[in-house]
Every structure is written in C-alpha cells, then in structure tokens.
Amino acid sequence: MQHDDEPVFKRSKWGTNRYYYNPRNPVGLALIVITLLFGGTMMILMANRAGPFKPAPAPTPWNPPAYEYSRPSPSGSPTPWPPLPPSTSPPSR
C-alpha cells in the first residue's frame, strides 16, 4: 500500500548521513523506476558504442584538388604591357 504522507527520501539506517528513495512514496517509487531505466539505457548504449558513446569518425586524408591549369588561348586582344620597340643596333659581343 502506498502512502502519500511518506517522505520522498529517507535517511539510511546504516549510520551514515545518506538518503535513499522511499519506495512507499509514489514520487520515490517513480524516481527508482526512472533511475533504473536511465541506467539500463546508458549501459546498453555504452555496450553498443552508440549515441553519445559513438566514436568520432576517422578523419579523411588530405586530398588536394587536381591541377587544372590551361594556357590562355591566343586572342586578338592587346596585352597588358606595351610592346617593345624594335631593336636597330647590332648585338654586342
């Protein structure tokens, strides 16, 4: 039989200052069930290495992009620099 006037936590009778959930109180019983479900779920996730216990993915190796340079096609557009004047002097030796 459950009693609503029971405290949620009871002092341990082992001579320590610890408290435990009181299963005679509905809130205490709910806390016991929630704690067991949470603990069991975490144990299953740890065993399967899932959820927050999933290992980080391995980093992919560095793969530089392919070198794709093509020479500009000759066109009739002027060059950005002025043309050189023709040389009239013979080359010196």
LUMZAVEX-883352 format. One line per 5 residues: their letters; for each residue x, y, z of N, C-alpha, C, O, CB. Coordinates in pm, 1 decimal. Glycine has a CB too. Example, Ala and Ser with C-alpha at 12.3 -4.5 7.8 and 13.67 -1.06 7.14 Angstrom:
as) 1319.0 -569.0 780.0 1230.0 -450.0 780.0 1320.0 -330.0 780.0 1423.6 -331.9 846.5 1130.8 -447.3 904.6  1285.0 -225.0 708.0 1367.0 -106.0 714.0 1290.0 3.0 787.0 1340.9 113.8 803.9 1408.4 -59.8 572.5
# end
This chain:
mqhdd) 84.1 -118.0 0.0 0.0 0.0 0.0 88.4 124.0 0.0 187.4 130.9 72.7 -95.5 0.0 121.5  52.1 220.5 -81.1 131.9 340.9 -91.9 70.8 450.7 -5.9 -51.1 466.2 2.1 143.1 386.1 -238.6  159.0 525.7 57.5 114.1 631.3 147.2 166.0 764.5 96.4 286.2 781.3 75.8 161.4 605.4 292.4  75.9 858.5 76.4 116.2 989.8 28.6 183.9 1072.8 137.4 252.0 1170.6 106.6 -3.8 1063.8 -25.1  166.4 1035.8 262.0 227.8 1114.0 368.6 370.0 1067.9 399.9 434.6 1124.2 488.2 143.0 1106.3 493.7
epvfk) 419.6 966.7 329.3 557.6 921.3 347.1 651.8 1021.3 279.6 615.2 1079.8 177.6 577.6 777.3 288.3  772.3 1042.2 333.9 867.5 1132.4 268.1 925.8 1067.3 142.1 933.0 944.9 131.6 981.1 1171.4 365.5  967.4 1152.5 46.4 1026.2 1100.9 -78.2 1161.6 1037.4 -48.8 1193.7 932.0 -103.7 1041.4 1214.3 -183.9  1240.9 1099.9 36.7 1372.2 1048.0 73.3 1369.2 1006.9 220.1 1307.0 1072.9 303.3 1484.1 1153.6 47.0  1437.7 896.6 250.4 1450.5 851.9 389.4 1597.1 842.6 424.2 1680.9 811.5 339.4 1380.0 715.4 412.2
rskwg) 1627.4 869.9 550.4 1765.7 860.8 596.0 1804.9 713.5 609.0 1726.9 630.3 655.2 1784.6 935.4 731.4  1927.2 684.4 567.2 1977.4 547.6 574.4 1995.8 506.7 720.2 2031.1 588.7 804.9 2110.3 533.9 497.0  1971.6 380.2 747.8 1986.1 328.7 883.9 2122.7 264.4 905.8 2142.1 191.4 1003.0 1876.0 227.7 913.8  2216.1 290.7 817.3 2349.4 232.5 827.3 2443.5 321.2 907.2 2563.3 293.4 913.0 2406.4 208.0 688.9  2393.1 426.2 968.2 2477.6 513.4 1049.1 2547.4 621.6 969.4 2638.1 687.4 1020.4 2579.3 432.4 1120.2
tnryy) 2506.5 641.0 844.8 2567.1 746.5 762.7 2464.9 857.4 742.2 2348.0 842.3 777.5 2616.2 690.4 625.2  2509.0 967.9 685.4 2418.4 1078.4 656.2 2363.4 1070.7 514.5 2333.2 1173.6 454.2 2489.3 1210.6 676.6  2350.0 950.4 461.1 2299.3 933.5 325.9 2148.8 911.9 328.3 2090.6 866.8 427.0 2369.1 816.4 256.3  2088.2 946.7 213.8 1944.2 927.7 197.4 1919.6 832.4 81.4 2006.4 814.1 -3.9 1872.0 1063.4 173.6  1803.0 772.7 78.5 1765.1 686.2 -33.7 1620.5 715.7 -70.9 1544.3 772.3 7.6 1783.7 534.7 2.1
ynprn) 1584.2 675.4 -194.6 1446.9 694.6 -240.7 1355.0 605.1 -158.7 1386.6 488.7 -134.3 1433.4 663.6 -393.0  1243.2 658.7 -116.9 1146.5 583.0 -37.8 1045.7 518.3 -134.0 967.7 589.2 -197.6 1073.8 675.6 67.0  1046.3 386.0 -145.4 952.9 321.1 -238.9 806.9 326.4 -192.5 717.3 293.7 -270.4 993.5 176.6 -259.2  781.2 366.1 -69.0 642.1 376.6 -21.5 575.1 506.1 -65.4 453.0 519.3 -55.9 637.9 366.7 130.0  654.4 602.0 -113.6 600.0 726.7 -165.5 592.0 713.5 -318.0 686.7 664.1 -379.1 688.3 850.5 -122.6
pvgla) 481.5 756.2 -381.6 470.5 741.4 -527.3 581.4 815.0 -603.5 628.6 765.7 -706.0 335.3 792.2 -573.6  622.8 930.7 -555.4 731.3 1003.0 -621.6 862.5 927.5 -603.4 941.5 917.8 -697.3 743.5 1146.9 -566.1  886.2 874.7 -485.8 1007.0 795.7 -461.2 1011.2 671.6 -548.9 1116.4 637.4 -602.8 1015.2 755.7 -314.5  897.5 603.5 -563.7 890.3 485.0 -649.2 914.2 522.9 -794.7 983.8 451.2 -866.7 754.1 415.2 -634.0  856.9 635.5 -839.0 879.6 681.8 -976.3 1026.6 714.3 -998.8 1081.1 683.5 -1104.8 793.0 805.2 -1006.9
livit) 1091.7 776.2 -900.4 1234.3 806.5 -913.0 1318.0 679.1 -921.3 1417.0 675.4 -994.3 1280.8 891.7 -795.0  1280.3 576.1 -848.5 1350.7 447.9 -856.0 1338.6 389.7 -996.5 1438.2 346.9 -1054.8 1294.8 348.3 -751.4  1217.1 387.9 -1051.1 1194.1 330.7 -1184.5 1269.1 411.4 -1290.2 1333.3 353.8 -1378.0 1042.5 327.1 -1217.3  1261.6 545.1 -1282.5 1329.9 630.9 -1380.4 1481.3 609.9 -1373.5 1548.0 603.3 -1476.7 1295.4 780.1 -1355.6  1534.8 599.5 -1252.6 1678.6 578.5 -1236.7 1721.3 446.1 -1297.3 1823.8 439.7 -1365.3 1717.4 583.5 -1089.2
llfgg) 1644.9 340.5 -1274.1 1678.9 209.3 -1330.1 1670.1 209.5 -1482.7 1756.7 153.2 -1549.6 1586.2 101.6 -1272.8  1567.1 271.7 -1537.4 1553.7 278.0 -1683.4 1667.0 360.0 -1746.0 1723.9 320.6 -1847.8 1417.3 338.7 -1721.9  1698.7 472.4 -1685.3 1806.5 556.3 -1736.4 1941.0 482.4 -1730.2 2017.3 482.3 -1826.8 1814.1 687.9 -1656.6  1968.2 420.5 -1616.9 2094.4 346.9 -1602.0 2104.5 230.9 -1699.6 2209.9 208.8 -1759.2 2108.7 295.1 -1459.7  1994.7 156.1 -1716.4 1995.5 44.2 -1810.9 2014.4 91.1 -1954.3 2088.1 29.0 -2030.9 1866.6 -34.9 -1799.6
tmmil) 1948.6 199.7 -1990.8 1964.3 252.9 -2126.8 2108.0 298.0 -2151.2 2163.6 272.5 -2258.0 1867.3 370.4 -2150.4  2167.5 363.9 -2054.4 2305.9 408.8 -2070.1 2401.0 289.3 -2082.4 2496.0 293.7 -2160.6 2347.3 497.8 -1951.2  2376.3 183.5 -2006.2 2462.1 63.6 -2014.9 2452.2 -0.6 -2153.4 2553.2 -42.8 -2209.7 2422.7 -39.6 -1905.9  2331.2 -8.1 -2208.0 2313.3 -65.6 -2342.0 2382.5 21.9 -2446.6 2447.8 -30.2 -2537.0 2162.4 -80.6 -2375.7  2368.8 154.7 -2435.1 2435.5 243.3 -2529.9 2587.8 231.6 -2520.2 2656.3 236.3 -2622.4 2392.4 387.8 -2505.8
manra) 2641.0 216.7 -2400.5 2785.4 200.1 -2384.7 2832.2 69.1 -2445.5 2935.3 65.3 -2512.8 2824.3 206.0 -2237.1  2757.4 -38.7 -2422.5 2796.9 -169.3 -2474.9 2795.3 -171.7 -2627.6 2878.9 -237.2 -2689.8 2704.6 -277.9 -2420.2  2700.4 -100.4 -2687.7 2689.3 -97.2 -2834.0 2766.0 17.9 -2896.9 2765.6 32.9 -3019.0 2544.4 -88.2 -2874.2  2831.5 99.2 -2815.5 2904.8 217.4 -2863.3 2815.7 301.1 -2954.8 2852.0 332.1 -3068.3 3034.4 175.3 -2938.1  2699.7 336.5 -2903.4 2602.1 414.5 -2979.9 2568.6 541.6 -2903.6 2609.6 559.6 -2788.9 2473.4 331.9 -3007.5
gpfkp) 2493.2 629.7 -2969.2 2450.3 753.4 -2904.7 2568.4 841.4 -2868.0 2656.2 863.6 -2951.4 2368.6 722.6 -2780.8  2573.2 892.4 -2744.4 2684.9 979.9 -2706.3 2816.7 904.0 -2692.0 2922.0 966.3 -2678.7 2652.9 1050.5 -2575.8  2812.6 771.8 -2694.7 2933.4 690.4 -2680.6 2986.9 644.1 -2814.8 3079.4 562.9 -2819.8 2905.6 570.4 -2592.8  2930.0 694.6 -2924.2 2974.8 658.8 -3058.4 3111.2 721.2 -3082.7 3129.2 840.4 -3057.6 2872.7 705.0 -3166.1  3209.1 642.8 -3131.6 3341.2 701.2 -3154.9 3336.6 803.6 -3267.9 3252.4 796.0 -3357.4 3443.2 591.3 -3187.5
apapt) 3426.6 897.4 -3262.0 3433.7 1001.2 -3365.8 3477.5 937.5 -3496.4 3558.0 844.4 -3495.0 3531.6 1115.7 -3325.0  3426.2 985.4 -3610.1 3468.1 926.7 -3737.8 3615.1 956.4 -3764.8 3668.3 1059.6 -3724.0 3381.2 980.1 -3853.2  3678.9 863.4 -3834.3 3819.9 881.3 -3866.6 3834.1 998.1 -3964.1 3754.9 1010.7 -4057.5 3880.6 750.9 -3926.9  3933.8 1082.9 -3943.2 3949.2 1196.9 -4035.0 3990.2 1146.9 -4173.3 4068.2 1052.6 -4186.2 4054.4 1298.0 -3980.6  3936.7 1211.2 -4275.4 3971.9 1173.1 -4411.8 4109.4 1229.3 -4444.9 4142.0 1340.6 -4403.7 3865.6 1223.7 -4513.4
pwnpp) 4190.9 1153.9 -4518.9 4322.7 1205.6 -4552.8 4311.3 1326.3 -4645.2 4212.8 1341.8 -4717.4 4407.8 1096.6 -4618.3  4414.4 1412.0 -4641.9 4412.6 1532.9 -4722.3 4424.0 1494.8 -4868.4 4513.3 1419.5 -4907.2 4526.1 1628.9 -4681.2  4334.8 1546.3 -4948.0 4332.8 1517.5 -5090.2 4326.8 1651.0 -5164.5 4219.7 1710.4 -5176.8 4211.8 1424.9 -5128.2  4444.0 1699.1 -5215.0 4442.0 1829.2 -5282.1 4364.9 1820.3 -5413.9 4356.8 1713.1 -5473.8 4586.1 1879.4 -5307.5  4309.1 1930.9 -5458.6 4238.2 1927.4 -5586.5 4336.3 1906.5 -5701.8 4453.8 1941.5 -5691.3 4158.1 2057.5 -5607.5
ayeys) 4288.0 1850.1 -5810.0 4372.5 1825.6 -5926.8 4417.9 1957.3 -5986.8 4345.0 2056.5 -5983.8 4297.7 1742.0 -6032.0  4538.6 1957.8 -6041.0 4593.2 2078.2 -6103.0 4529.4 2092.7 -6240.2 4555.2 2012.5 -6329.9 4749.6 2072.0 -6113.5  4448.3 2192.3 -6256.2 4374.5 2210.8 -6380.8 4404.8 2348.8 -6439.0 4316.5 2434.4 -6444.6 4222.2 2193.8 -6357.3  4527.8 2370.8 -6481.9 4564.5 2497.5 -6541.3 4575.4 2478.3 -6691.3 4641.1 2385.4 -6738.3 4696.9 2551.5 -6481.8  4512.2 2564.4 -6764.7 4525.7 2560.2 -6910.2 4579.4 2695.3 -6955.3 4544.7 2799.8 -6900.2 4388.6 2526.7 -6980.5
rpsps) 4663.6 2690.5 -7055.4 4721.7 2813.9 -7107.3 4612.8 2896.8 -7172.7 4520.6 2841.8 -7232.9 4835.6 2784.1 -7207.9  4622.2 3026.8 -7161.9 4520.3 3108.8 -7228.0 4532.3 3095.5 -7379.6 4642.3 3088.1 -7434.5 4533.6 3257.2 -7185.8  4420.5 3092.7 -7443.8 4422.7 3080.7 -7588.5 4465.5 3213.8 -7649.5 4432.6 3320.2 -7597.0 4284.3 3037.3 -7642.5  4539.7 3207.4 -7761.3 4580.4 3334.1 -7824.0 4457.7 3407.9 -7875.6 4367.3 3349.3 -7935.2 4681.1 3309.1 -7939.9  4457.7 3533.5 -7851.6 4343.1 3611.8 -7895.6 4392.2 3743.2 -7953.7 4510.0 3777.2 -7943.0 4244.2 3636.6 -7779.0
gsptp) 4303.9 3814.0 -8013.0 4338.9 3942.0 -8072.9 4337.8 4055.9 -7972.5 4358.1 4170.9 -8011.4 4244.6 3973.1 -8185.1  4315.7 4029.1 -7849.0 4311.5 4136.5 -7750.1 4452.6 4182.4 -7716.7 4545.5 4101.6 -7718.2 4238.4 4090.5 -7622.6  4470.4 4310.0 -7686.6 4606.1 4359.8 -7656.9 4656.4 4307.0 -7523.0 4578.6 4273.5 -7433.6 4607.9 4514.0 -7656.1  4786.4 4300.7 -7512.3 4848.2 4255.5 -7387.7 4845.3 4369.2 -7287.4 4832.8 4484.8 -7327.9 4993.9 4206.7 -7411.4  4856.1 4342.3 -7161.8 4850.1 4448.3 -7061.2 4977.8 4530.8 -7054.2 4980.4 4631.3 -6983.0 4821.6 4388.9 -6926.2
wpplp) 5082.2 4493.3 -7123.9 5206.2 4570.0 -7122.9 5231.0 4626.4 -7263.3 5184.2 4569.2 -7361.7 5326.3 4481.5 -7075.9  5303.6 4737.2 -7273.2 5328.1 4796.8 -7406.1 5426.9 4712.4 -7485.5 5515.8 4650.0 -7427.5 5381.5 4941.6 -7392.3  5412.5 4710.0 -7616.5 5507.4 4632.5 -7697.7 5646.1 4696.9 -7694.4 5659.1 4818.3 -7678.6 5457.4 4621.1 -7843.7  5747.9 4614.8 -7709.5 5886.7 4663.6 -7709.0 5918.1 4725.6 -7845.1 5873.1 4675.0 -7947.9 5987.3 4547.6 -7676.3  5993.9 4833.1 -7846.5 6031.8 4891.3 -7976.2 6132.6 4799.8 -8046.3 6209.8 4730.1 -7980.4 6091.7 5034.5 -7957.6
pstsp) 6131.5 4800.2 -8177.2 6226.9 4713.9 -8249.1 6370.4 4758.2 -8222.7 6400.0 4877.2 -8211.8 6198.2 4715.8 -8401.0  6456.1 4661.5 -8213.1 6597.3 4690.1 -8185.2 6667.5 4719.9 -8317.9 6656.4 4640.5 -8411.3 6666.4 4569.7 -8110.5  6741.1 4834.8 -8328.9 6810.5 4873.5 -8450.6 6959.6 4855.0 -8439.7 7027.7 4852.0 -8542.2 6780.1 5015.6 -8484.5  7012.2 4842.6 -8322.7 7156.1 4823.8 -8305.5 7190.8 4675.3 -8313.4 7114.1 4589.4 -8269.9 7203.4 4883.3 -8170.7  7309.0 4647.2 -8370.5 7350.2 4506.3 -8377.5 7384.3 4455.0 -8236.9 7422.6 4532.1 -8149.0 7472.8 4489.2 -8473.1
psr) 7370.1 4329.9 -8218.6 7402.6 4276.1 -8085.4 7551.0 4290.7 -8055.4 7633.7 4270.5 -8144.3 7361.6 4128.0 -8075.4  7585.2 4324.4 -7936.1 7725.7 4341.8 -7897.8 7780.5 4209.7 -7848.6 7711.5 4124.0 -7793.5 7741.4 4451.2 -7789.0  7916.6 4199.6 -7873.9 7981.2 4075.7 -7829.5 8078.0 4102.9 -7721.8 8142.2 4010.5 -7671.7 8050.3 4006.1 -7942.6
# end
